[in-house]
Amino acid sequence: MSGQPDDVMRAVEATLFASEEPLSIDALARHLGDMEKPAVRDALEALAEHYAPRGVQLVERGKRWHFETAPDLAHILRREREQVRRLSRAATEVLAIVAYHEPVSRAEIEAIRGVQTAKGTLDVLLEAGWIKLAGRREVPGRPIIYATTPDFLDHFGLSSRKDLPGMDELRAAGLLDPVDDVFQALMGDDEDPDVDASEEAEVGDSLPNDQENATDTNV
């Protein structure tokens, strides 16, 4: 952003700063009196460039924009007592399948995993806010289908699902099978892959990397 910011940039900046949740371009345009969307996008891109080297950054996650702490400064603001989320190996597999195949039904998840998926596994992911109900498949029985959420993108630092590792990247890393290794590639975890599956992994900056046969007994 060269020189003084114009009125559109200042209005967009103030709106995002005051908002309690990320906003899409459509929402920003409506809030700013039905402003033209190209003008809003230009302002967002200019602001993102301006904030890129600063302590807070303007980022887009799932087509919604918000300010967040620069990744290299996150440790400064981290609370000493963090909320710990726990995922079983089954929940990790299901989350990976939804991310790569959405929208996907429970039956389709089970077909990919090769085992039945307990309802509690999906409930854990729904409660965490990482997957959502995305309607029903227009087939006999009209099964519910699931998709990832903006919170999923935000937690794992993805602008969109296009940022998930591609087949070539996964194949080069030797992480195509089992599915929890695929998701491990996304997280960049360096833990020993031979962890006993009876121990649940803590979900903070990484997800579990267990290597036992898939079961769905622990959620």
N, C-alpha and C positions, 0 to 999 in steps of 0.2 A: 504494500500500500504506500504509494509515493505521495508526499505532500499531506494535506489535511484530508481526512476521510469525508466523503460527501454525505448528504442527509440520509440517503438510502442505507449506506453502510452503518451509519450511527443508529438508525432505527432498527435494523436487523440485529446488530450487536446488542442493543439494549433489550430487545425482545427475547433473545436467546438467553441473555444473562439473567433475566427475571423469571424465565419459564421454569417450572418444576419438573418438566419432562422434555425429552428431545422433540424437535419440531420438524416436520417435512416442509418442503418448499411451498406446497399448497397451503398448509396451515399458516406459514409465515405471511404469504401473500394475502390470505383472508384477514389475518390479524392487522395487517398494515393497510387496510382499506382497499382490498382487491387490487393490490399492486401487481404490475406485470411480472409474471414468473421469471422471464429471462433476466430482468433487473435484479430480482432477489437472488437468483443463482450467481450472477456476476458479483454481487456484494458478498455472498458467502465464500466464493472462491478467493476474492481479494482478502477477506478477513482471515481465511484459513492460511493464506500465504503470510499474512502479517503476524499471526500468532505462532507460526511453525517453530521459530527458535525460542519462544518464550516459555515461562513456567506452566502456563495453561495453554491448551491448544483447542482449536475448533475442528471437530472431526465429524465425518458422516458415517453413520452405522445404519444399515438397512434403510437407506433413503431418508433418514432423519438426522438432524444436526444438533450437536450440543458441545459445550465446553467440558474438557476433562484435563486432569493433571498430566503433564508431560510424563511419559513412561519412565524416564530416567530419574524422576523426582518422587515417584510413588512411595518409595521407602520412607521418605521424610514425613509423609502424612498418614502412614499406616498405623492403625490403632494397635496398642500393645495386646489387646484381647480381641481377636478376630472371631467372627462367627464361622464355625466349621461346618461345611456340608460334606456328607459322606455318600459316596456312590459305590454300589456293589459292581462287580465285573459285568453282571447282566445289564445294569442301568447304563454303564459306560458303552456297552455294545449297542444298546437300543438308541442312545443319543447319537452315536456315530451313524447308525443306519438312517435315522430320521434326517440327519444333516446332509447325507449324500443322496438320499432317494426321495426326499419329500416332494409332494405330500404322499404319505404312506400309511396303510392300514395296519392294524395289529396282526392280521393274518399274513400280510406281506412281510412284516418284521419277523414273524416266526419262520416263514419260509426261508428267509435269508440266514437267520441264526441257526436254524435246524432244531430248535427246541421251543417249547411253549413259553410264552412271556406272561408272567404274573401281572395282574392288574396293578398291584402295588408298585411294580417297577415303573410303569407309566405315570402313576400318581406322584412318585418322587420327582420325576422330571417336570411334571406339570406344576407341582408346588414350588420347585426351584425357579420356575419362570423361564425355563430354557426350551420347552416345547409347548404347543397350544393345540386345541382342537381346530381343525381347518375345514370343517364341513363333513360331508358324507360322500362316499364314492357312489356314482350312479350305476350300480350293478345290483343284482338281486341281494336283498338283505340290507342294502345301503349302509355298509360299515363306516364307522367314524374314521377319518384320516387325520394324521398328525403332521405338523410342520414346526420348524424352529421359530424362535421369536427374536425381536430386536435385542432383548436382554442376552440371548445366546451370542449374538454377534458382538455385542459390547463387551461381554465377559472375556471372550477369546480374542478381542482386538481385530475383528474382521469388519471390513466395510460392507461386504456382501458375501453370499455363498460362493461367488466366483473366486474368492480368496482361499477357499479350501484347496489343499494340495491336489493336483491333477494326477491322472493315472501314471503318466511318465515319471513324475516326481516320486510317487509312492513305489513304483516298480524299481526305480534307481536306488531307493532307500531299502528295498527288500521288505516293505511293510504293507503288502497287499492282503495278507491273511495271517492270523485271524483279524477280525474287524477292530478289536480293541487296539491293535498295533497301528491300524490306519489312523485312528483318532489320536494315538500317541504321537504320530508324526506331526499332526497339527499343533499339539501342545509343546513339542520340542523337549519332552522330558528325558532326562539322562539316567533314570533309575535303573537298577538291575532288572532285566526282564524276567528273571526266575523267582519273582516274589510269590510266596504262598498265597493262593486265592482265598484262603480262609480269613485273611486279614483284610479289613476294609481299608481303602485308601482315602486320605483326606483330599478334598477338592478345594484348593486355594488358587495357586498359580499353575497347577498341573492336575492330571487325572491319572487313575491307576494304570499299571502296565502289567497286569497279571497274565500268566500264560497257561492256565489249566483249561481242561475241557469246559465248554460253556454249560453253565447251569443257571437256573433262575430261582434258586432257593433263598438267596439273600438279597434284600432290596436296600 
